[in-house]
Amino acid sequence: MDLQTPDPVRDELLKNNPAFRDMVHKHQNYEQRLTELASLTYPSDDEQLEESTLKKKKLMLKDEIYAMMHDFSVSH
């Protein structure tokens, strides 16, 4: 998720919605861990499984984040 590009809906939710803020923080943590795993030359089976699982969780979380943003923009 690109937090550098201005987005008034995202910024409003980050400021006023703790659940949204937690989801964005968790998404960033997943991204950071995936970067660490991608830098491994010879990842173990467990690390490969973790990478696959994190990619799925990150994508699901991204979908939830964008759904929240869409719902917010429609209701305001």
HUCORDA-V800918 format. One record per helix or strand. SS is the DSSP state (A for helix, B for strand). FROM is the first residue (numbers start at 1). TO is the last residue. If there is no record, write none. Layout:
<<SS & FROM & TO> <SS & FROM & TO>>
This chain:
<<A & 8 & 16> <A & 18 & 38> <A & 45 & 75>>
